[in-house]
Amino acid sequence: MYMQINPSRRSFMGATAAALTLPKIGFSTINDSFGGFKLGIASYSLRKFSRPQAIEMLKQMNVTLVNIKDVHLSLTSTPDEIRAAAKEFDDAGIAIEGGGNISFPKDDEADIRAKFEYAKLAGMPIIVCAPTHVTLPKLEKFVKEYNIKIAVHNHGTEDKQFPTPQSVLEVVKDMDPRCGLCIDIGHTARTGVDVVESIRLAGPRLHSMHSKDLRDFSSRDSQCDVGEGKIPIIAIFKQLHSMNYRGGVMLEYEIHESDPSLGMNKSLSYMRGAVAALRG
């Protein structure tokens, strides 16, 4: 049904086929941006691999934007270790979109400050985070001090704090504009709310997005390659473009953790095809 949002199904399928056959060199520059937002990877997708391995895999997938999970840069790293890790990504031609998901479970300013220092040293413009209702309001002080955005990640029906984008918006709506959301479209779909409408409601509070697909909105375990499930990927990209979204659309691939490359490439190709079709 969501294919009807495009000018035609044929144009989308043609663009997807073109994306699958494009040469490797220059692919990201040509195909991974549209209307200002960019496609990338949440490095949690590569959690079974070391940082050097993950960087090499990102290069092989022609990915130039990453959200770094702490498995690839420990929160307990020294300042020198953090700077060195950030340089490894930079030297590989991979820009850091942000860091996370980073939890803020403690009502402890020292803990909060340490994580903002970590993000500052790594050059992370956004912290994708999982705060509590107690700690989220307290993050605003540090957002202002460090000029680093926070993007609260909703985690679906199991999340006792922020299951939906709407539950995040209710808290951040009157906070500094740099306090916003990272909408996880898979977790959002599982809560029963409309994903596209949730993105529209977020508006300028949407600072990042985690992309995935599901075959069954009632099952977290039904995750599949993007384009093979029920999430309206094309409609989502159209909505992002219509609201002039400028942030990252980060593939968070949580299946086949020991051998994710094929599925990640298929998912990226589908998203790149969607972007190409929108561009016409």
C-alpha positions as CSV (number, residue, x, y, z in Angstrom):
1,M,0.0,0.0,0.0
2,Y,2.8,2.4,0.9
3,M,4.3,2.0,-2.6
4,Q,1.4,4.2,-3.9
5,I,3.0,7.2,-2.3
6,N,5.8,7.2,-4.8
7,P,5.2,8.5,-8.4
8,S,5.0,4.8,-9.4
9,R,6.1,1.4,-8.1
10,R,8.0,1.0,-11.3
11,S,10.2,4.1,-10.7
12,F,11.0,2.9,-7.2
13,M,11.9,-0.6,-8.3
14,G,14.0,0.8,-11.1
15,A,15.9,3.0,-8.7
16,T,16.4,0.1,-6.3
17,A,17.8,-2.0,-9.1
18,A,20.1,0.9,-10.1
19,A,21.3,1.2,-6.5
20,L,22.2,-2.5,-6.4
21,T,24.3,-2.2,-9.5
22,L,26.0,1.1,-9.0
23,P,29.8,1.0,-8.8
24,K,31.3,1.0,-5.3
25,I,33.4,4.2,-5.6
26,G,31.4,7.3,-4.9
27,F,28.2,5.4,-4.0
28,S,27.7,7.1,-0.7
29,T,28.3,10.6,-2.0
30,I,25.9,10.1,-4.8
31,N,23.1,8.1,-3.2
32,D,23.1,8.5,0.5
33,S,21.7,12.0,0.9
34,F,18.5,13.6,-0.2
35,G,17.0,16.8,1.1
36,G,19.8,17.1,3.6
37,F,19.4,13.9,5.6
38,K,21.9,11.1,5.3
39,L,22.0,7.3,5.5
40,G,24.4,5.6,7.9
41,I,24.9,2.8,10.3
42,A,24.4,2.4,14.1
43,S,27.5,0.5,15.0
44,Y,25.5,-1.7,17.3
45,S,24.8,-3.6,14.1
46,L,28.4,-4.7,14.2
47,R,28.6,-5.5,17.9
48,K,30.3,-8.8,17.4
49,F,33.3,-7.2,15.7
50,S,36.2,-5.1,16.9
51,R,36.5,-1.5,16.1
52,P,39.1,-2.0,13.3
53,Q,36.9,-4.8,11.9
54,A,33.8,-2.7,12.1
55,I,35.5,0.2,10.3
56,E,36.6,-2.0,7.5
57,M,33.1,-3.4,7.1
58,L,31.7,0.1,7.0
59,K,34.2,0.9,4.2
60,Q,33.2,-2.2,2.3
61,M,29.5,-1.1,2.5
62,N,30.4,2.4,1.4
63,V,29.1,3.9,4.6
64,T,30.4,7.3,5.5
65,L,28.3,8.1,8.6
66,V,28.2,6.1,11.9
67,N,26.6,6.3,15.3
68,I,29.1,4.7,17.6
69,K,28.0,2.2,20.2
70,D,30.2,1.8,23.3
71,V,31.3,-1.7,22.2
72,H,33.4,0.2,19.7
73,L,34.5,2.9,22.0
74,S,34.2,2.1,25.7
75,L,32.7,4.7,28.0
76,T,35.6,4.1,30.3
77,S,38.2,5.0,27.7
78,T,40.9,7.6,28.5
79,P,40.8,10.9,26.7
80,D,43.7,9.9,24.6
81,E,42.0,6.6,23.7
82,I,38.8,8.4,22.8
83,R,40.6,10.9,20.5
84,A,42.6,8.1,18.9
85,A,39.4,6.1,18.2
86,A,37.7,9.1,16.6
87,K,40.7,9.6,14.4
88,E,40.5,6.0,13.2
89,F,36.9,6.7,11.9
90,D,38.0,10.0,10.4
91,D,41.0,8.5,8.7
92,A,38.7,5.9,7.1
93,G,36.4,8.7,5.7
94,I,33.6,7.9,8.2
95,A,32.0,10.8,9.9
96,I,30.6,10.4,13.5
97,E,26.9,11.2,13.5
98,G,26.6,10.6,17.2
99,G,27.1,8.1,20.0
100,G,24.8,5.6,21.6
101,N,22.7,4.3,22.7
102,I,24.1,5.7,26.0
103,S,22.1,5.1,29.2
104,F,21.6,7.7,31.9
105,P,20.1,5.6,34.7
106,K,21.8,7.4,37.7
107,D,20.6,10.6,39.2
108,D,24.3,11.6,39.5
109,E,25.7,14.7,37.8
110,A,29.2,13.3,37.8
111,D,28.0,10.3,35.8
112,I,26.2,12.6,33.4
113,R,29.1,14.9,33.0
114,A,31.5,12.0,32.3
115,K,29.3,10.9,29.4
116,F,29.1,14.4,27.9
117,E,32.9,14.7,28.2
118,Y,33.2,11.3,26.4
119,A,30.9,12.6,23.6
120,K,32.8,15.9,23.4
121,L,36.2,14.3,23.1
122,A,34.9,11.9,20.4
123,G,33.4,14.8,18.4
124,M,29.9,13.5,18.8
125,P,27.3,16.2,17.9
126,I,24.5,14.0,19.3
127,I,24.1,11.6,22.2
128,V,21.4,9.0,21.4
129,C,20.4,8.2,24.9
130,A,18.2,6.2,27.3
131,P,17.5,8.3,30.3
132,T,14.8,7.9,33.0
133,H,12.0,10.3,33.8
134,V,14.2,11.6,36.6
135,T,17.4,12.1,34.6
136,L,16.0,13.4,31.3
137,P,15.2,16.9,32.6
138,K,18.6,17.1,34.2
139,L,20.3,16.5,30.9
140,E,19.2,19.9,29.6
141,K,21.8,21.7,31.7
142,F,24.6,19.7,30.1
143,V,23.1,20.1,26.6
144,K,23.4,23.8,27.0
145,E,26.9,23.6,28.6
146,Y,28.4,21.3,25.9
147,N,26.2,22.3,23.0
148,I,25.7,18.6,22.3
149,K,22.2,17.4,21.3
150,I,20.4,14.6,23.0
151,A,18.1,12.2,21.1
152,V,16.1,10.0,23.4
153,H,15.7,6.5,21.9
154,N,12.3,4.9,22.4
155,H,12.5,1.2,23.0
156,G,9.0,-0.1,22.5
157,T,6.6,-2.0,24.6
158,E,9.3,-3.4,27.0
159,D,10.5,0.2,27.8
160,K,9.1,1.3,31.1
161,Q,10.4,4.9,30.6
162,F,9.9,5.9,27.0
163,P,8.2,3.3,24.8
164,T,7.0,5.7,22.1
165,P,8.1,8.9,20.4
166,Q,5.1,10.5,21.9
167,S,6.2,9.6,25.4
168,V,9.5,11.4,24.8
169,L,7.9,14.4,23.2
170,E,5.7,14.9,26.3
171,V,8.8,15.5,28.4
172,V,11.1,17.4,25.9
173,K,8.5,19.7,24.3
174,D,9.3,22.6,26.5
175,M,13.0,21.9,26.9
176,D,15.9,23.4,24.9
177,P,15.4,22.7,21.2
178,R,18.6,20.5,21.3
179,C,16.7,18.0,23.5
180,G,14.8,15.7,21.2
181,L,14.3,12.2,19.8
182,C,15.9,9.3,18.1
183,I,12.9,7.5,16.7
184,D,13.4,3.8,16.4
185,I,10.9,2.9,13.7
186,G,10.8,-0.8,14.6
187,H,10.2,-0.3,18.3
188,T,7.7,2.5,17.4
189,A,5.7,0.2,15.1
190,R,5.5,-2.5,17.8
191,T,3.7,-0.1,20.2
192,G,0.8,0.3,17.8
193,V,1.3,4.0,17.0
194,D,1.6,5.2,13.5
195,V,5.3,5.5,12.6
196,V,4.9,8.2,9.9
197,E,2.6,10.3,12.1
198,S,5.0,10.0,14.9
199,I,7.8,11.4,12.7
200,R,5.5,14.2,11.7
201,L,4.7,15.0,15.3
202,A,8.4,15.0,16.3
203,G,9.1,17.7,13.7
204,P,12.3,19.7,14.6
205,R,12.7,17.6,17.8
206,L,13.7,14.6,15.6
207,H,17.5,14.6,15.8
208,S,18.2,11.1,14.6
209,M,16.4,7.9,13.5
210,H,17.2,4.2,13.7
211,S,15.9,2.3,10.7
212,K,14.9,-1.4,10.6
213,D,12.0,-3.5,9.3
214,L,9.6,-6.1,10.8
215,R,7.4,-8.8,9.3
216,D,5.1,-8.7,12.3
217,F,4.4,-5.6,14.4
218,S,3.5,-7.7,17.4
219,S,6.9,-9.5,17.4
220,R,10.3,-8.0,18.1
221,D,11.8,-11.3,16.8
222,S,10.3,-10.7,13.3
223,Q,13.0,-8.2,12.3
224,C,14.1,-8.7,8.7
225,D,16.1,-7.0,6.0
226,V,14.7,-3.5,5.3
227,G,12.2,-3.7,2.4
228,E,11.1,-7.2,3.3
229,G,8.7,-6.3,6.1
230,K,5.7,-4.2,6.8
231,I,7.2,-0.9,7.9
232,P,6.3,1.8,5.4
233,I,9.9,2.8,4.5
234,I,8.9,4.8,1.4
235,A,6.3,6.8,3.3
236,I,8.8,7.5,6.0
237,F,11.4,8.9,3.6
238,K,8.7,11.1,2.0
239,Q,7.7,12.4,5.4
240,L,11.3,13.1,6.3
241,H,11.8,15.0,3.1
242,S,8.6,17.0,3.5
243,M,9.6,18.3,6.9
244,N,13.2,19.2,5.7
245,Y,14.8,16.7,8.0
246,R,18.6,17.1,8.2
247,G,19.6,14.3,10.5
248,G,20.8,10.8,10.1
249,V,18.8,7.7,9.1
250,M,20.9,5.1,10.8
251,L,20.4,1.4,9.9
252,E,20.3,-0.6,13.2
253,Y,20.5,-4.2,12.1
254,E,20.0,-6.5,15.0
255,I,19.7,-9.9,13.3
256,H,22.4,-12.3,12.1
257,E,24.8,-10.6,14.5
258,S,27.8,-12.9,13.6
259,D,27.4,-12.5,9.9
260,P,25.4,-9.3,9.2
261,S,27.0,-8.0,6.0
262,L,24.7,-9.5,3.4
263,G,21.5,-8.3,5.2
264,M,23.0,-4.9,5.9
265,N,24.0,-4.5,2.3
266,K,20.5,-5.5,1.1
267,S,18.9,-3.1,3.6
268,L,21.2,-0.2,2.6
269,S,20.5,-0.9,-1.1
270,Y,16.7,-0.7,-0.4
271,M,17.0,2.6,1.5
272,R,19.3,4.0,-1.2
273,G,16.8,3.0,-3.8
274,A,14.1,4.7,-1.9
275,V,16.2,7.9,-1.7
276,A,17.0,7.7,-5.5
277,A,13.3,7.2,-6.3
278,L,12.3,10.3,-4.3
279,R,15.0,12.3,-6.0
280,G,13.4,11.2,-9.3
